[in-house]
Amino acid sequence: MDVDLRKLRYFVAVAEELHFGRAAERLHIAQPALTRQVRALEGELGVRLLRRDRRGSVLTDAGAQLLDEARPLLAASAAMVRRVTAAAAERPTFTIGFMPGITVTPAVRALTAKHPALSVRLLRTGWNDQVEVLRDGRADVSIVRLPADQSGLHVQPLFAEPRLAVLPADHRLAGKSAVTVGDLADDHLLQDPDAVPEWRDVARELRTGERAEVPPIDSVEEKLELVAAGAGICVLPLSTAAFYTRRDVVAVPVDGLGPGQVCLAWTATRRSPLIRDFADLADSLVPPDAG
């Protein structure tokens, strides 16, 4: 049995929103039409995917499994369309995803010197999409900061660099030449604790209160605005902290905080000669003072 990708896309929207009305708004279709498509998908699969109640919708076990399976399938479909379209273009293109603070100019120049007809495009990414741009075809390669979901990817280590704690300028520790992870245990970390496991593990033992929920943060600039406003602290790589210098925040070295690892990643199943060439040139991305 073939599964209709459009029905899958509709189901994913409902599964993520857990509300048919919000999902219909997100998809820009009428709610009754959305309901019919999801019911048709359930009929084709012969399983119940969602249960509806007065508060919204709840995924069944089959629905949760389908959501896990559908996301990478839809991303692969989008990637296929982008790559096929790019292959038909008169001038070949190569898109590089990169995280803030990382300079890609030397590698780009070396690649275009080797392939003069190539059009190179740069795509700035963040923690939330640094590998997703590979899975949905927006980028051919991506320069990522670990930790990241490496499933289905080839990951080539490039360099490690120190990480710093970024504090409000009036923070009690802002004047210190260095602090410890324990000194920061009671501070509100404005990022996923799993991205800073050293802080996470110490904070679990030493902090005195419950950790407040971290609001969605889409960019380094937004994170630094929150730090400056006294909403919390963050941990940034040295290159990023140096790039975003401002007077109302202070970057402080942290004893016990390991370096961050920067890698080049691409989809493991791709065999593009351009990817191989760029991977061979990626050493030019390594800063002189990197570990």
VEXFIZA-265487 format. One record per residue (C-alpha): residue in three letters; y negated, z, x; residue number from 1. Coordinates in steps of 0.02 Angstrom, whole numbers, plus 32768, in hexadecimal, padded with zeros to 4 digits. Last residue first. Example, Ala and Ser with C-alpha at 12.3 -4.5 7.8 and 13.67 -1.06 7.14 Angstrom:
REM residues 2
@code->SER&c2->8035&c3->8165&c1->82AC&pos->2
@code->ALA&c2->80E1&c3->8186&c1->8267&pos->1
END
This chain:
REM residues 291
@code->GLY&c2->7B7C&c3->8407&c1->883E&pos->291
@code->ALA&c2->7AE6&c3->839B&c1->8819&pos->290
@code->ASP&c2->7A52&c3->83A1&c1->8891&pos->289
@code->PRO&c2->7A4D&c3->82E4&c1->88B4&pos->288
@code->PRO&c2->7A5F&c3->82BB&c1->87FB&pos->287
@code->VAL&c2->7AFD&c3->8258&c1->87CF&pos->286
@code->LEU&c2->7AD6&c3->81BF&c1->8765&pos->285
@code->SER&c2->7AF3&c3->8149&c1->87F9&pos->284
@code->ASP&c2->7BA9&c3->817E&c1->87F4&pos->283
@code->ALA&c2->7BB5&c3->811F&c1->874E&pos->282
@code->LEU&c2->7BC4&c3->8076&c1->87A1&pos->281
@code->ASP&c2->7C82&c3->806D&c1->8796&pos->280
@code->ALA&c2->7C7B&c3->80A8&c1->86E2&pos->279
@code->PHE&c2->7BFB&c3->8020&c1->86BD&pos->278
@code->ASP&c2->7C70&c3->7F9B&c1->8702&pos->277
@code->ARG&c2->7D04&c3->7FDE&c1->86A0&pos->276
@code->ILE&c2->7C9E&c3->7FE1&c1->8600&pos->275
@code->LEU&c2->7C63&c3->7F2F&c1->8620&pos->274
@code->PRO&c2->7D17&c3->7EF6&c1->863C&pos->273
@code->SER&c2->7D3E&c3->7F30&c1->8589&pos->272
@code->ARG&c2->7DED&c3->7F77&c1->8572&pos->271
@code->ARG&c2->7DD0&c3->7FEC&c1->84E0&pos->270
@code->THR&c2->7E5E&c3->805D&c1->84A6&pos->269
@code->ALA&c2->7E1A&c3->80FA&c1->84F8&pos->268
@code->THR&c2->7D72&c3->80F3&c1->84A0&pos->267
@code->TRP&c2->7CED&c3->811B&c1->8521&pos->266
@code->ALA&c2->7CAE&c3->81B4&c1->857D&pos->265
@code->LEU&c2->7C44&c3->81D6&c1->8618&pos->264
@code->CYS&c2->7C3D&c3->828D&c1->8644&pos->263
@code->VAL&c2->7BC1&c3->831B&c1->8661&pos->262
@code->GLN&c2->7C07&c3->83CA&c1->867D&pos->261
@code->GLY&c2->7B99&c3->8463&c1->8663&pos->260
@code->PRO&c2->7B96&c3->84E9&c1->86E7&pos->259
@code->GLY&c2->7BD9&c3->8598&c1->86C9&pos->258
@code->LEU&c2->7B72&c3->8627&c1->8685&pos->257
@code->GLY&c2->7B9E&c3->86C9&c1->86DF&pos->256
@code->ASP&c2->7AF1&c3->86E3&c1->8727&pos->255
@code->VAL&c2->7A71&c3->868E&c1->86B8&pos->254
@code->PRO&c2->79DD&c3->862C&c1->86FE&pos->253
@code->VAL&c2->793F&c3->8637&c1->8691&pos->252
@code->ALA&c2->78E1&c3->85AD&c1->8634&pos->251
@code->VAL&c2->783E&c3->85E9&c1->85E4&pos->250
@code->VAL&c2->77F1&c3->85B2&c1->853F&pos->249
@code->ASP&c2->773C&c3->85AD&c1->8501&pos->248
@code->ARG&c2->76F8&c3->854C&c1->8596&pos->247
@code->ARG&c2->7761&c3->84AF&c1->8584&pos->246
@code->THR&c2->77DC&c3->8450&c1->85F3&pos->245
@code->TYR&c2->7855&c3->83DE&c1->8598&pos->244
@code->PHE&c2->7898&c3->8376&c1->862A&pos->243
@code->ALA&c2->78BC&c3->840F&c1->8696&pos->242
@code->ALA&c2->7921&c3->8462&c1->860A&pos->241
@code->THR&c2->7982&c3->83C0&c1->85F0&pos->240
@code->SER&c2->79AA&c3->83AB&c1->86A8&pos->239
@code->LEU&c2->79DD&c3->8463&c1->86BA&pos->238
@code->PRO&c2->7A55&c3->845C&c1->8628&pos->237
@code->LEU&c2->7A1D&c3->84BF&c1->8590&pos->236
@code->VAL&c2->7A4A&c3->8568&c1->8544&pos->235
@code->CYS&c2->79E9&c3->85A1&c1->84AC&pos->234
@code->ILE&c2->7987&c3->8638&c1->8471&pos->233
@code->GLY&c2->7954&c3->867A&c1->83C8&pos->232
@code->ALA&c2->78D8&c3->866A&c1->8338&pos->231
@code->GLY&c2->7846&c3->869E&c1->83A5&pos->230
@code->ALA&c2->77D5&c3->860B&c1->8377&pos->229
@code->ALA&c2->77E8&c3->85C3&c1->8426&pos->228
@code->VAL&c2->78A5&c3->85C5&c1->8412&pos->227
@code->LEU&c2->7899&c3->856E&c1->8369&pos->226
@code->GLU&c2->7828&c3->84E7&c1->83B1&pos->225
@code->LEU&c2->78A0&c3->84D5&c1->8443&pos->224
@code->LYS&c2->7931&c3->84B1&c1->83CD&pos->223
@code->GLU&c2->78CA&c3->8431&c1->836E&pos->222
@code->GLU&c2->789F&c3->83D6&c1->840F&pos->221
@code->VAL&c2->7954&c3->83DC&c1->8449&pos->220
@code->SER&c2->7986&c3->8380&c1->83A9&pos->219
@code->ASP&c2->79E3&c3->838B&c1->8305&pos->218
@code->ILE&c2->79EE&c3->8445&c1->82E2&pos->217
@code->PRO&c2->7A50&c3->847B&c1->8247&pos->216
@code->PRO&c2->7A2C&c3->8534&c1->8229&pos->215
@code->VAL&c2->7A8D&c3->85B5&c1->8290&pos->214
@code->GLU&c2->7AD5&c3->8640&c1->8225&pos->213
@code->ALA&c2->7AA4&c3->86EE&c1->825D&pos->212
@code->ARG&c2->7B1A&c3->874C&c1->82D0&pos->211
@code->GLU&c2->7B48&c3->87F7&c1->828D&pos->210
@code->GLY&c2->7B03&c3->888C&c1->82EB&pos->209
@code->THR&c2->7B20&c3->88F1&c1->8389&pos->208
@code->ARG&c2->7B4B&c3->886C&c1->8408&pos->207
@code->LEU&c2->7BBB&c3->88A2&c1->8497&pos->206
@code->GLU&c2->7C6F&c3->8869&c1->847B&pos->205
@code->ARG&c2->7C57&c3->87CB&c1->8414&pos->204
@code->ALA&c2->7BBA&c3->87A5&c1->8477&pos->203
@code->VAL&c2->7C1D&c3->879E&c1->8519&pos->202
@code->ASP&c2->7C97&c3->871C&c1->84D6&pos->201
@code->ARG&c2->7C14&c3->86AF&c1->8484&pos->200
@code->TRP&c2->7B9C&c3->86B5&c1->8518&pos->199
@code->GLU&c2->7C22&c3->8676&c1->8590&pos->198
@code->PRO&c2->7C62&c3->85FB&c1->850D&pos->197
@code->VAL&c2->7BBA&c3->85A0&c1->8504&pos->196
@code->ALA&c2->7BE1&c3->8503&c1->849D&pos->195
@code->ASP&c2->7C5A&c3->856C&c1->8436&pos->194
@code->PRO&c2->7BC5&c3->85D8&c1->8405&pos->193
@code->ASP&c2->7B7D&c3->8543&c1->83A4&pos->192
@code->GLN&c2->7AC3&c3->8541&c1->83C1&pos->191
@code->LEU&c2->7A27&c3->85AA&c1->83A6&pos->190
@code->LEU&c2->7A6C&c3->8647&c1->83F8&pos->189
@code->HIS&c2->7A1F&c3->86E3&c1->83AA&pos->188
@code->ASP&c2->7A09&c3->8765&c1->8431&pos->187
@code->ASP&c2->7A77&c3->8800&c1->8435&pos->186
@code->ALA&c2->7AE7&c3->87C1&c1->84C1&pos->185
@code->LEU&c2->7A58&c3->8782&c1->852D&pos->184
@code->ASP&c2->7A5B&c3->880A&c1->85B3&pos->183
@code->GLY&c2->7B1A&c3->87FC&c1->85B2&pos->182
@code->VAL&c2->7B0F&c3->8747&c1->85EC&pos->181
@code->THR&c2->7AAF&c3->8785&c1->8682&pos->180
@code->VAL&c2->79F9&c3->8765&c1->86B1&pos->179
@code->ALA&c2->799E&c3->870F&c1->873F&pos->178
@code->SER&c2->78EE&c3->8709&c1->8789&pos->177
@code->LYS&c2->78B5&c3->8776&c1->86F9&pos->176
@code->GLY&c2->780B&c3->875E&c1->86A8&pos->175
@code->ALA&c2->784F&c3->871C&c1->8603&pos->174
@code->LEU&c2->78C6&c3->87AD&c1->85EA&pos->173
@code->ARG&c2->7867&c3->880A&c1->8560&pos->172
@code->HIS&c2->783D&c3->8763&c1->850D&pos->171
@code->ASP&c2->7783&c3->8737&c1->8507&pos->170
@code->ALA&c2->779B&c3->8686&c1->854A&pos->169
@code->PRO&c2->7828&c3->866A&c1->84CD&pos->168
@code->LEU&c2->78CF&c3->8654&c1->8526&pos->167
@code->VAL&c2->7933&c3->85C1&c1->856B&pos->166
@code->ALA&c2->79D3&c3->85F9&c1->85C1&pos->165
@code->LEU&c2->7A04&c3->8583&c1->864E&pos->164
@code->ARG&c2->7A99&c3->8516&c1->8674&pos->163
@code->PRO&c2->7AC4&c3->84D7&c1->8721&pos->162
@code->GLU&c2->7B05&c3->8425&c1->873B&pos->161
@code->ALA&c2->7BB0&c3->83D6&c1->8748&pos->160
@code->PHE&c2->7BCE&c3->8320&c1->8770&pos->159
@code->LEU&c2->7C20&c3->827E&c1->8738&pos->158
@code->PRO&c2->7CC8&c3->82A4&c1->86E5&pos->157
@code->GLN&c2->7D1A&c3->820B&c1->8694&pos->156
@code->VAL&c2->7D53&c3->8223&c1->85DF&pos->155
@code->HIS&c2->7DC4&c3->81A4&c1->8588&pos->154
@code->LEU&c2->7DB9&c3->81C4&c1->84CF&pos->153
@code->GLY&c2->7E32&c3->81D1&c1->843D&pos->152
@code->SER&c2->7E1B&c3->828D&c1->842F&pos->151
@code->GLN&c2->7D93&c3->82CA&c1->84A5&pos->150
@code->ASP&c2->7D34&c3->8339&c1->842A&pos->149
@code->ALA&c2->7CA5&c3->8378&c1->8494&pos->148
@code->PRO&c2->7C87&c3->840F&c1->8504&pos->147
@code->LEU&c2->7C43&c3->83C0&c1->856C&pos->146
@code->ARG&c2->7BA6&c3->8358&c1->8581&pos->145
@code->VAL&c2->7BB6&c3->829F&c1->855D&pos->144
@code->ILE&c2->7B80&c3->81FB&c1->85A9&pos->143
@code->SER&c2->7BB9&c3->817E&c1->8526&pos->142
@code->VAL&c2->7C0A&c3->80D4&c1->8538&pos->141
@code->ASP&c2->7C13&c3->803E&c1->84C4&pos->140
@code->ALA&c2->7B9B&c3->808B&c1->8447&pos->139
@code->ARG&c2->7B81&c3->8079&c1->838B&pos->138
@code->GLY&c2->7C39&c3->8052&c1->8374&pos->137
@code->ASP&c2->7C68&c3->80D9&c1->82F6&pos->136
@code->ARG&c2->7CD7&c3->8139&c1->836F&pos->135
@code->LEU&c2->7C64&c3->8125&c1->8403&pos->134
@code->VAL&c2->7BC7&c3->8160&c1->83A9&pos->133
@code->GLU&c2->7C30&c3->81F3&c1->836B&pos->132
@code->VAL&c2->7C40&c3->822F&c1->841F&pos->131
@code->GLN&c2->7B8B&c3->8266&c1->843A&pos->130
@code->ASP&c2->7B71&c3->827F&c1->837E&pos->129
@code->ASN&c2->7B5B&c3->833A&c1->835F&pos->128
@code->TRP&c2->7B27&c3->836E&c1->840F&pos->127
@code->GLY&c2->7A9D&c3->82EB&c1->8412&pos->126
@code->THR&c2->7A8D&c3->8231&c1->8433&pos->125
@code->ARG&c2->7A0C&c3->81B7&c1->8475&pos->124
@code->LEU&c2->7A45&c3->8103&c1->846A&pos->123
@code->LEU&c2->7A1A&c3->808B&c1->84F7&pos->122
@code->ARG&c2->7A32&c3->7FCF&c1->84EA&pos->121
@code->VAL&c2->7A65&c3->7F5A&c1->8575&pos->120
@code->SER&c2->7A57&c3->7E9D&c1->855A&pos->119
@code->LEU&c2->7ACB&c3->7E44&c1->85D5&pos->118
@code->ALA&c2->7A9D&c3->7D9A&c1->861C&pos->117
@code->PRO&c2->7A7D&c3->7DE1&c1->86C9&pos->116
@code->HIS&c2->7B2A&c3->7E34&c1->86D6&pos->115
@code->LYS&c2->7B39&c3->7E81&c1->8784&pos->114
@code->ALA&c2->7A7E&c3->7EA5&c1->8790&pos->113
@code->THR&c2->7A85&c3->7EDD&c1->86DA&pos->112
@code->LEU&c2->7B09&c3->7F5F&c1->8707&pos->111
@code->ALA&c2->7AAC&c3->7FA0&c1->87A1&pos->110
@code->ARG&c2->7A0A&c3->7FAF&c1->873F&pos->109
@code->VAL&c2->7A61&c3->800E&c1->86B3&pos->108
@code->ALA&c2->7AB6&c3->8082&c1->8730&pos->107
@code->PRO&c2->7A10&c3->80AE&c1->8783&pos->106
@code->THR&c2->79B5&c3->80C2&c1->86DA&pos->105
@code->VAL&c2->7A2E&c3->813D&c1->868A&pos->104
@code->THR&c2->79C8&c3->81DD&c1->869D&pos->103
@code->ILE&c2->7A16&c3->8273&c1->8644&pos->102
@code->GLY&c2->799F&c3->82F4&c1->85F9&pos->101
@code->PRO&c2->79C9&c3->82CE&c1->8544&pos->100
@code->MET&c2->7A7B&c3->828D&c1->8528&pos->99
@code->PHE&c2->7AA9&c3->81D7&c1->853F&pos->98
@code->GLY&c2->7AFD&c3->814D&c1->84DC&pos->97
@code->ILE&c2->7B0A&c3->80A6&c1->8534&pos->96
@code->THR&c2->7B10&c3->8003&c1->84D2&pos->95
@code->PHE&c2->7B48&c3->7F5E&c1->851E&pos->94
@code->THR&c2->7B10&c3->7EB9&c1->84D6&pos->93
@code->PRO&c2->7B4C&c3->7E06&c1->84F2&pos->92
@code->ARG&c2->7ACD&c3->7D7C&c1->84CB&pos->91
@code->GLU&c2->7AFC&c3->7CF9&c1->8449&pos->90
@code->ALA&c2->7B43&c3->7D7D&c1->83D4&pos->89
@code->ALA&c2->7BF4&c3->7D64&c1->8390&pos->88
@code->ALA&c2->7C3D&c3->7DF3&c1->83F7&pos->87
@code->ALA&c2->7BB5&c3->7E68&c1->83B3&pos->86
@code->THR&c2->7BEB&c3->7E43&c1->8300&pos->85
@code->VAL&c2->7CA0&c3->7E66&c1->832C&pos->84
@code->ARG&c2->7C6C&c3->7F07&c1->8383&pos->83
@code->ARG&c2->7C03&c3->7F47&c1->82F2&pos->82
@code->VAL&c2->7C87&c3->7F1D&c1->826F&pos->81
@code->MET&c2->7D12&c3->7F6F&c1->82D4&pos->80
@code->ALA&c2->7CAA&c3->800B&c1->82F2&pos->79
@code->ALA&c2->7C8A&c3->801F&c1->8238&pos->78
@code->SER&c2->7D44&c3->8012&c1->8216&pos->77
@code->ALA&c2->7D6C&c3->808D&c1->82A0&pos->76
@code->ALA&c2->7CF0&c3->8109&c1->8256&pos->75
@code->LEU&c2->7D40&c3->80F3&c1->81AB&pos->74
@code->LEU&c2->7DEC&c3->8115&c1->81F3&pos->73
@code->PRO&c2->7DAD&c3->81A9&c1->8259&pos->72
@code->ARG&c2->7D67&c3->81FA&c1->81BA&pos->71
@code->ALA&c2->7DF7&c3->81CC&c1->8146&pos->70
@code->GLU&c2->7E84&c3->822D&c1->819A&pos->69
@code->ASP&c2->7E30&c3->82D7&c1->8199&pos->68
@code->LEU&c2->7DEE&c3->82B8&c1->80E8&pos->67
@code->LEU&c2->7E9C&c3->8281&c1->80B1&pos->66
@code->GLN&c2->7EE8&c3->8323&c1->80EE&pos->65
@code->ALA&c2->7E65&c3->838A&c1->8092&pos->64
@code->GLY&c2->7E84&c3->8326&c1->7FF4&pos->63
@code->ALA&c2->7F41&c3->833E&c1->8000&pos->62
@code->ASP&c2->7F28&c3->83FA&c1->8013&pos->61
@code->THR&c2->7EB6&c3->83F4&c1->7F7B&pos->60
@code->LEU&c2->7DFB&c3->83E9&c1->7F96&pos->59
@code->VAL&c2->7D8A&c3->844B&c1->7F22&pos->58
@code->SER&c2->7D02&c3->8404&c1->7EB2&pos->57
@code->GLY&c2->7C64&c3->844A&c1->7E64&pos->56
@code->ARG&c2->7C32&c3->84F4&c1->7E20&pos->55
@code->ARG&c2->7C78&c3->84DB&c1->7D70&pos->54
@code->ASP&c2->7D20&c3->84A0&c1->7DB2&pos->53
@code->ARG&c2->7D65&c3->83FD&c1->7DF5&pos->52
@code->ARG&c2->7E07&c3->83E9&c1->7E56&pos->51
@code->LEU&c2->7E0C&c3->8363&c1->7EDA&pos->50
@code->LEU&c2->7E8D&c3->82F5&c1->7F2F&pos->49
@code->ARG&c2->7F1A&c3->82F1&c1->7EB0&pos->48
@code->VAL&c2->7FA4&c3->827D&c1->7EEC&pos->47
@code->GLY&c2->7FF2&c3->81D6&c1->7EBB&pos->46
@code->LEU&c2->7F97&c3->8178&c1->7F44&pos->45
@code->GLU&c2->7F5E&c3->80EC&c1->7ED2&pos->44
@code->GLY&c2->7F39&c3->8163&c1->7E43&pos->43
@code->GLU&c2->7ED5&c3->81D8&c1->7EB2&pos->42
@code->LEU&c2->7E73&c3->8142&c1->7EF0&pos->41
@code->ALA&c2->7E51&c3->810D&c1->7E3C&pos->40
@code->ARG&c2->7E14&c3->81BD&c1->7E16&pos->39
@code->VAL&c2->7D9D&c3->81B3&c1->7EA9&pos->38
@code->GLN&c2->7D5C&c3->8109&c1->7E6E&pos->37
@code->ARG&c2->7D46&c3->8143&c1->7DBA&pos->36
@code->THR&c2->7CE4&c3->81DE&c1->7DEF&pos->35
@code->LEU&c2->7C71&c3->8175&c1->7E5A&pos->34
@code->ALA&c2->7C4F&c3->80FE&c1->7DCA&pos->33
@code->PRO&c2->7C2A&c3->8192&c1->7D57&pos->32
@code->GLN&c2->7BB1&c3->81D9&c1->7DDB&pos->31
@code->ALA&c2->7B48&c3->813C&c1->7DE9&pos->30
@code->ILE&c2->7B33&c3->80F8&c1->7E9A&pos->29
@code->HIS&c2->7AB9&c3->811A&c1->7F26&pos->28
@code->LEU&c2->7B41&c3->815E&c1->7F9B&pos->27
@code->ARG&c2->7AE3&c3->8200&c1->7FBF&pos->26
@code->GLU&c2->7AB0&c3->8210&c1->7F09&pos->25
@code->ALA&c2->7B65&c3->81F6&c1->7ED2&pos->24
@code->ALA&c2->7B9F&c3->827A&c1->7F4E&pos->23
@code->ARG&c2->7B20&c3->82F6&c1->7F0B&pos->22
@code->GLY&c2->7B5E&c3->82DA&c1->7E58&pos->21
@code->PHE&c2->7C16&c3->82DB&c1->7E86&pos->20
@code->HIS&c2->7C0C&c3->8383&c1->7EDF&pos->19
@code->LEU&c2->7C78&c3->83BD&c1->7F6E&pos->18
@code->GLU&c2->7BF4&c3->836D&c1->7FDF&pos->17
@code->GLU&c2->7C6D&c3->8343&c1->806C&pos->16
@code->ALA&c2->7D00&c3->831B&c1->7FFA&pos->15
@code->VAL&c2->7C91&c3->82B6&c1->7F84&pos->14
@code->ALA&c2->7C4D&c3->824D&c1->8013&pos->13
@code->VAL&c2->7CFA&c3->823A&c1->805E&pos->12
@code->PHE&c2->7D3E&c3->81FD&c1->7FB6&pos->11
@code->TYR&c2->7CB9&c3->8176&c1->7FA8&pos->10
@code->ARG&c2->7CDF&c3->8138&c1->8057&pos->9
@code->LEU&c2->7D99&c3->8136&c1->8030&pos->8
@code->LYS&c2->7D78&c3->80D3&c1->7F91&pos->7
@code->ARG&c2->7D15&c3->8056&c1->7FF9&pos->6
@code->LEU&c2->7DA0&c3->804F&c1->8079&pos->5
@code->ASP&c2->7E1D&c3->8017&c1->7FF5&pos->4
@code->VAL&c2->7EC9&c3->8053&c1->802B&pos->3
@code->ASP&c2->7F53&c3->7FD1&c1->8040&pos->2
@code->MET&c2->8000&c3->8000&c1->8000&pos->1
END
